[in-house]
Amino acid sequence: MKNICFIVCAVLSSFTCSMSASASDTDDLLSLITDQKVINAHDAGSSGNELVQNEEKPDTGKYYDGTAGTWLRVHGYAQVRYQYPENATAGFDIHRARLDVSGDITDSVGYKLQPAFEGPAARLLDAYADCTAGYYLKITAGQFKIPFSQENLISSAYLETIDRSQAVEALVARSKDIIGNQNGRDIGIKAGGNFLKLQNMFVFEYALAVLNGQGINTMDLNDQKDYVGRLVIHPFTDLSVDGEYYAGRYALSNLTGSSYERTRIGAGLAYVHEPVSVNVEFIRGSDGYESSSGRVLTRRQGWYAQTAYFILPHKLQGVLKYDTYNPDITTGSTSTVYTIGMNWNFTTVTRLQVDYGIKDVEGTRKNSNLLAVQFQAGF
């Protein structure tokens, strides 16, 4: 308990100093102008625009490359996290540390590089080039985020909770997926865009991708490619409804016959009308192989519902989240996490987050609750 008190006091001190020192800074003015585009999960869930990931970041990191005669954009952030789990050791870690470099080669051709420095070794997350033919078509080739799940497509710098939900971590090439932690990414080619514009708003967005299916920085280990399709519908400005399907196979080695089924299906809804946002998402997946006795598959599924409210416009935000996941719907035990959180946005990319999660695992008497505090500094 002394550790908790110490952390809370430190958080409150930082919070108080920031309120008195930066209320009228230029960064805050920029935050007020750009927050709606940067933070919205509604915008972030867009597979065609991918606003949070690419286009709509502030231009404060924009530099002119005189040699190439083009503009270069540099952004980045680091997250320092403190975790106090029940019945386990508390401590600090560098949760994420990222550098984002992007630019335009021509008016229609661009690129992006994003390395990650957290963990024992640096690794490359994004490395791709894209060519835009118009609002209806953008072709992307390289290593990029899989166009599946609205929460997967939101940049980690703008999540309303410190961590993603259990189903996304387990079924969208992240920490608990069968293919290991690929940070939601793979290598391949993607086509995406928007169509049917009514009253200054596109009704449909789409993304289609062909991927290796093995994750980041890895050659394909079988002859079969994975296929992803995603469609987002905007019935009106504040609402988006999405559905997606992933079909593929993965290999544990390049040995003959080492090929296993990996399929995913998902659906989600996002409603954003300042100061309120609501996000709901369901994902189901199958992993396994075919044997002489038939198909041996493990079926997993989970869903979450999240609502957030800005108590102080663009600054202080409260978050409530219900997150449930079953690692095997035949024999597994459902894990449910109830999260209450608070976010304080100093600027669009510098923020303080506090989450308290109550975890209930079916059939287990000892549940593990978790207090997490995270400070993010970005530019």
C-alpha positions as CSV (number, residue, x, y, z in Angstrom):
1,M,0.0,0.0,0.0
2,K,2.9,2.4,0.6
3,N,4.0,1.9,-3.0
4,I,0.6,2.8,-4.2
5,C,0.5,5.9,-2.1
6,F,3.9,7.0,-3.3
7,I,2.8,6.5,-7.0
8,V,-0.5,8.4,-6.5
9,C,1.3,11.3,-4.8
10,A,3.8,11.5,-7.6
11,V,1.0,11.5,-10.2
12,L,-1.0,14.2,-8.4
13,S,2.1,16.4,-8.1
14,S,2.8,16.1,-11.8
15,F,-0.8,16.7,-12.6
16,T,-1.0,19.9,-10.5
17,C,2.2,21.4,-12.0
18,S,1.1,20.8,-15.5
19,M,-2.2,22.5,-15.0
20,S,-0.6,25.7,-13.7
21,A,2.3,25.8,-16.2
22,S,0.9,24.8,-19.6
23,A,-2.8,25.9,-19.8
24,S,-2.1,28.6,-22.4
25,D,0.9,27.0,-24.3
26,T,1.0,26.8,-28.0
27,D,1.0,23.0,-27.7
28,D,-2.4,23.2,-25.9
29,L,-3.8,25.4,-28.7
30,L,-2.6,22.8,-31.2
31,S,-4.1,20.1,-29.0
32,L,-7.5,21.8,-29.1
33,I,-7.4,22.1,-32.9
34,T,-6.3,18.5,-33.6
35,D,-7.5,16.3,-30.8
36,Q,-10.8,15.4,-32.5
37,K,-8.9,13.8,-35.5
38,V,-6.0,12.3,-33.5
39,I,-7.7,10.7,-30.5
40,N,-11.0,9.5,-32.0
41,A,-11.4,5.7,-32.0
42,H,-14.0,6.3,-34.7
43,D,-11.4,7.8,-37.0
44,A,-8.7,5.4,-35.9
45,G,-10.9,2.4,-36.8
46,S,-11.0,3.5,-40.4
47,S,-9.1,1.0,-42.6
48,G,-9.2,3.3,-45.6
49,N,-8.0,6.5,-44.0
50,E,-6.0,5.1,-41.0
51,L,-6.0,8.7,-39.6
52,V,-4.3,8.0,-36.3
53,Q,-1.5,6.0,-37.9
54,N,-0.6,8.2,-40.8
55,E,-2.2,11.3,-42.2
56,E,-3.6,13.4,-39.5
57,K,-0.7,14.0,-37.1
58,P,0.3,17.5,-36.2
59,D,2.8,19.1,-38.6
60,T,5.2,20.2,-35.8
61,G,7.6,17.4,-36.8
62,K,7.7,18.3,-40.5
63,Y,11.1,19.0,-42.1
64,Y,12.2,19.8,-45.6
65,D,14.7,17.4,-47.2
66,G,16.7,19.7,-49.6
67,T,18.5,16.8,-51.2
68,A,15.4,14.9,-52.1
69,G,13.3,18.0,-52.5
70,T,10.5,16.5,-50.4
71,W,9.0,16.8,-46.9
72,L,10.0,14.5,-44.1
73,R,7.8,14.0,-41.0
74,V,9.3,12.7,-37.7
75,H,7.3,11.8,-34.7
76,G,7.8,9.5,-31.7
77,Y,6.8,8.7,-28.2
78,A,8.0,6.8,-25.1
79,Q,5.8,5.2,-22.4
80,V,7.1,4.6,-18.9
81,R,4.7,2.3,-17.0
82,Y,4.3,1.3,-13.3
83,Q,2.4,-1.9,-12.6
84,Y,1.2,-3.0,-9.1
85,P,-0.4,-6.4,-9.6
86,E,-2.2,-8.2,-6.8
87,N,-0.1,-11.1,-5.4
88,A,2.9,-10.3,-7.6
89,T,5.9,-8.0,-7.8
90,A,5.4,-4.3,-8.6
91,G,7.7,-2.4,-10.8
92,F,8.5,0.0,-13.7
93,D,9.1,-0.8,-17.3
94,I,9.5,0.9,-20.7
95,H,6.2,-0.2,-22.2
96,R,6.7,1.3,-25.6
97,A,9.3,3.5,-27.3
98,R,8.7,4.3,-31.0
99,L,10.1,6.5,-33.7
100,D,7.9,7.3,-36.7
101,V,9.5,8.6,-39.9
102,S,7.3,9.2,-43.0
103,G,7.5,11.3,-46.1
104,D,6.2,12.0,-49.7
105,I,8.4,11.0,-52.6
106,T,5.9,12.5,-55.1
107,D,2.4,13.9,-54.7
108,S,1.0,10.3,-55.0
109,V,3.8,8.1,-53.6
110,G,4.8,8.0,-49.9
111,Y,6.6,5.9,-47.4
112,K,6.8,5.1,-43.7
113,L,9.4,3.6,-41.3
114,Q,8.7,2.8,-37.6
115,P,11.2,1.0,-35.4
116,A,10.4,0.0,-31.8
117,F,13.0,0.2,-29.1
118,E,11.3,-1.4,-26.1
119,G,12.5,-4.8,-25.0
120,P,15.9,-6.4,-25.2
121,A,16.4,-5.5,-28.9
122,A,15.1,-3.0,-31.4
123,R,12.9,-4.3,-34.2
124,L,11.2,-2.8,-37.3
125,L,7.4,-2.5,-37.0
126,D,6.5,-0.6,-40.2
127,A,8.4,-0.4,-43.5
128,Y,6.2,0.3,-46.5
129,A,5.6,2.5,-49.5
130,D,2.1,3.5,-50.7
131,C,0.7,4.9,-54.0
132,T,-2.5,6.9,-54.0
133,A,-4.7,6.9,-57.1
134,G,-7.5,8.9,-55.4
135,Y,-9.8,8.7,-52.5
136,Y,-11.1,5.4,-53.9
137,L,-7.7,3.6,-54.0
138,K,-4.4,3.4,-52.2
139,I,-2.0,0.6,-52.7
140,T,0.4,-0.3,-49.9
141,A,3.3,-2.7,-50.1
142,G,5.7,-3.8,-47.4
143,Q,5.2,-4.4,-43.6
144,F,2.2,-2.8,-42.1
145,K,-0.7,-3.2,-39.7
146,I,-3.1,-6.0,-40.6
147,P,-6.4,-4.4,-41.6
148,F,-8.4,-6.3,-39.0
149,S,-10.0,-5.0,-35.7
150,Q,-10.7,-1.3,-35.0
151,E,-8.6,-1.5,-31.8
152,N,-5.6,-3.0,-33.6
153,L,-5.6,-0.1,-36.1
154,I,-5.5,2.5,-33.4
155,S,-2.0,3.8,-32.7
156,S,-0.6,2.7,-29.3
157,A,0.0,6.4,-28.6
158,Y,-3.8,7.1,-28.6
159,L,-5.4,4.1,-26.9
160,E,-7.9,5.2,-24.3
161,T,-6.7,2.4,-22.0
162,I,-3.1,1.5,-21.4
163,D,-3.4,-2.0,-23.0
164,R,-5.6,-3.4,-25.8
165,S,-8.3,-5.9,-25.0
166,Q,-7.7,-9.6,-24.5
167,A,-9.3,-10.8,-27.7
168,V,-7.2,-8.4,-29.8
169,E,-4.0,-9.5,-28.1
170,A,-4.8,-13.2,-28.7
171,L,-6.3,-13.1,-32.1
172,V,-4.8,-10.2,-34.1
173,A,-1.1,-11.1,-34.3
174,R,-0.2,-9.7,-30.9
175,S,1.2,-10.9,-27.6
176,K,-0.9,-14.1,-27.1
177,D,-1.5,-15.1,-30.7
178,I,-0.5,-18.5,-31.9
179,I,2.2,-17.0,-34.2
180,G,3.7,-14.9,-31.4
181,N,3.7,-11.1,-30.8
182,Q,3.9,-9.4,-34.2
183,N,2.5,-6.1,-33.0
184,G,-0.6,-6.6,-35.2
185,R,1.5,-6.5,-38.4
186,D,2.5,-8.7,-41.3
187,I,4.3,-8.4,-44.7
188,G,2.4,-8.2,-48.0
189,I,0.3,-5.9,-50.2
190,K,-2.9,-4.0,-49.4
191,A,-5.5,-2.0,-51.4
192,G,-7.8,0.3,-49.5
193,G,-10.0,3.4,-50.0
194,N,-13.3,5.1,-49.8
195,F,-16.4,5.3,-52.0
196,L,-19.9,6.6,-52.2
197,K,-19.6,10.2,-50.9
198,L,-22.9,11.7,-49.6
199,Q,-23.0,15.1,-48.0
200,N,-19.3,15.5,-47.6
201,M,-18.9,12.1,-46.0
202,F,-17.9,8.7,-47.4
203,V,-20.4,6.0,-46.6
204,F,-18.0,3.0,-47.3
205,E,-14.4,2.3,-46.6
206,Y,-12.6,-1.0,-47.5
207,A,-9.3,-2.8,-47.3
208,L,-8.1,-6.0,-49.0
209,A,-4.7,-7.5,-48.2
210,V,-2.6,-10.5,-49.2
211,L,0.0,-11.4,-46.5
212,N,2.7,-13.9,-45.7
213,G,0.9,-14.9,-42.5
214,Q,4.1,-15.4,-40.5
215,G,4.4,-11.9,-38.9
216,I,7.0,-9.1,-39.0
217,N,10.5,-9.4,-40.3
218,T,9.9,-13.1,-41.4
219,M,9.9,-14.8,-44.7
220,D,6.9,-17.0,-45.5
221,L,7.3,-20.6,-44.5
222,N,4.7,-22.2,-46.8
223,D,3.4,-21.6,-50.3
224,Q,0.0,-20.4,-49.2
225,K,-0.8,-16.7,-48.6
226,D,-3.2,-15.2,-46.1
227,Y,-6.2,-13.1,-47.2
228,V,-7.9,-10.3,-45.3
229,G,-11.0,-8.3,-46.1
230,R,-12.4,-5.4,-44.1
231,L,-15.5,-3.1,-44.7
232,V,-16.5,-0.1,-42.7
233,I,-19.9,1.6,-43.1
234,H,-20.7,5.1,-41.9
235,P,-24.6,5.3,-41.6
236,F,-24.1,8.9,-40.3
237,T,-21.2,11.1,-39.2
238,D,-20.7,9.9,-35.6
239,L,-21.2,6.2,-36.2
240,S,-19.2,3.5,-37.9
241,V,-19.9,-0.2,-38.2
242,D,-17.2,-2.6,-39.4
243,G,-16.8,-6.3,-40.3
244,E,-13.7,-8.2,-41.3
245,Y,-12.6,-11.7,-42.3
246,Y,-9.1,-13.3,-42.2
247,A,-8.3,-16.7,-43.8
248,G,-4.8,-18.2,-43.8
249,R,-2.3,-20.8,-42.7
250,Y,0.8,-20.5,-40.6
251,A,3.9,-22.8,-40.3
252,L,6.1,-23.5,-37.3
253,S,9.0,-24.4,-39.6
254,N,9.7,-24.8,-43.3
255,L,9.4,-28.6,-43.1
256,T,6.9,-30.3,-45.4
257,G,3.5,-30.6,-43.9
258,S,4.1,-28.0,-41.2
259,S,1.0,-25.9,-42.1
260,Y,-1.8,-25.0,-39.7
261,E,-5.1,-23.2,-40.2
262,R,-5.6,-19.7,-38.8
263,T,-8.9,-18.0,-39.4
264,R,-10.5,-14.9,-37.9
265,I,-13.8,-13.1,-38.1
266,G,-14.7,-9.9,-36.4
267,A,-17.3,-7.1,-36.2
268,G,-17.3,-3.8,-34.4
269,L,-19.1,-0.5,-33.7
270,A,-17.8,2.9,-32.9
271,Y,-19.8,6.0,-31.9
272,V,-18.1,9.3,-31.2
273,H,-19.9,12.5,-30.4
274,E,-17.8,14.8,-28.2
275,P,-17.5,14.4,-25.2
276,V,-18.7,10.8,-25.4
277,S,-17.3,7.8,-27.3
278,V,-18.5,4.2,-27.3
279,N,-16.6,1.2,-28.8
280,V,-17.8,-2.4,-29.1
281,E,-16.0,-5.3,-30.8
282,F,-16.3,-9.1,-31.2
283,I,-13.6,-11.4,-32.6
284,R,-13.7,-15.2,-33.1
285,G,-10.8,-17.3,-34.3
286,S,-9.7,-20.9,-35.1
287,D,-6.2,-22.3,-34.9
288,G,-5.2,-25.9,-35.7
289,Y,-4.5,-28.6,-38.3
290,E,-5.9,-31.5,-40.2
291,S,-5.0,-35.0,-39.0
292,S,-6.0,-38.5,-40.2
293,S,-8.9,-38.4,-37.7
294,G,-10.1,-35.1,-39.0
295,R,-9.7,-31.4,-38.2
296,V,-8.2,-30.5,-34.8
297,L,-9.0,-26.9,-34.1
298,T,-9.0,-24.7,-31.1
299,R,-11.7,-22.1,-31.3
300,R,-11.3,-18.8,-29.3
301,Q,-13.5,-15.8,-29.0
302,G,-13.9,-12.6,-27.0
303,W,-15.5,-9.1,-27.0
304,Y,-15.2,-5.8,-25.3
305,A,-17.4,-2.8,-24.7
306,Q,-15.8,0.6,-23.8
307,T,-17.1,4.0,-23.1
308,A,-15.1,7.2,-22.5
309,Y,-16.2,10.7,-21.5
310,F,-14.3,14.0,-21.4
311,I,-14.9,15.5,-18.0
312,L,-12.8,18.5,-19.0
313,P,-12.9,19.1,-22.8
314,H,-9.8,17.6,-24.6
315,K,-8.0,17.2,-21.2
316,L,-9.5,15.0,-18.5
317,Q,-11.1,11.8,-19.7
318,G,-12.8,9.0,-17.8
319,V,-12.9,5.4,-19.2
320,L,-15.0,2.3,-18.4
321,K,-14.3,-1.0,-20.1
322,Y,-15.7,-4.6,-20.0
323,D,-13.4,-7.1,-21.6
324,T,-14.1,-10.8,-21.8
325,Y,-12.2,-13.7,-23.6
326,N,-12.3,-17.5,-23.8
327,P,-9.1,-19.2,-25.0
328,D,-11.0,-22.4,-25.9
329,I,-14.8,-22.2,-26.2
330,T,-15.0,-26.0,-25.7
331,T,-13.0,-26.5,-22.5
332,G,-11.5,-23.1,-21.6
333,S,-12.2,-20.8,-18.8
334,T,-13.5,-17.3,-19.6
335,S,-11.3,-14.4,-18.4
336,T,-13.2,-11.1,-17.7
337,V,-11.5,-7.8,-16.9
338,Y,-13.4,-4.7,-15.6
339,T,-11.3,-1.6,-16.1
340,I,-11.8,1.9,-14.8
341,G,-9.4,4.5,-16.1
342,M,-8.5,8.2,-16.1
343,N,-6.5,10.0,-18.8
344,W,-5.0,13.5,-18.6
345,N,-3.8,14.9,-22.0
346,F,-1.1,17.5,-21.7
347,T,-0.9,17.7,-25.5
348,T,-2.1,15.4,-28.2
349,V,0.9,13.0,-27.7
350,T,1.9,13.7,-24.1
351,R,-0.4,12.2,-21.5
352,L,-0.8,10.5,-18.2
353,Q,-3.0,7.4,-17.8
354,V,-4.2,5.5,-14.7
355,D,-6.1,2.2,-15.0
356,Y,-7.4,-0.2,-12.4
357,G,-8.4,-3.6,-13.7
358,I,-10.4,-6.2,-11.8
359,K,-9.8,-9.6,-13.3
360,D,-12.2,-12.5,-12.9
361,V,-11.2,-15.9,-14.3
362,E,-13.9,-18.5,-14.4
363,G,-13.3,-21.4,-11.9
364,T,-10.4,-19.6,-10.2
365,R,-10.7,-18.4,-6.6
366,K,-7.6,-16.2,-6.7
367,N,-8.1,-13.4,-9.2
368,S,-5.4,-10.9,-10.1
369,N,-6.3,-7.2,-10.0
370,L,-3.9,-4.7,-11.5
371,L,-3.2,-1.0,-10.9
372,A,-1.2,0.5,-13.8
373,V,0.1,4.1,-14.2
374,Q,1.7,5.2,-17.5
375,F,3.3,8.5,-18.5
376,Q,3.8,9.1,-22.3
377,A,6.0,11.8,-23.7
378,G,5.7,12.4,-27.4
379,F,6.7,14.8,-30.1
